[in-house]
Amino acid sequence: MKITGGSIKAKMLLPGEEKVNQIRLYSGEKFEAVNEAGPGCICAVTGPVRTFAGQGLGCQAASMDPVLEPVLTYEMKLPWDCDKG
């Protein structure tokens, strides 16, 4: 979760009556549980189950759908006498 304004606190109710159980700041596989995360913070929260990637909470609008484009194209050229089956 990226906090773009305001703050989020542990045990806070989100829109839709979902509760934030814990706020975690990760560093690799390890994390530190904190009571509050403010603007600019990238964190993970436990608790909400009906949220989804890109969803805006509070006054934040939802983000646009991601656009994926291939970055690599390839073709396999086999010898003419190779069994392709």
Secondary structure, 3 states (H helix, E strand, C coil): CECCCCCEECCCEECCCEECCEEEEEECCEEEEECEECCCCECEEECCCCCCCCCCCCCCCCCCCCCCCCCCCCCCCCCCCCCCC
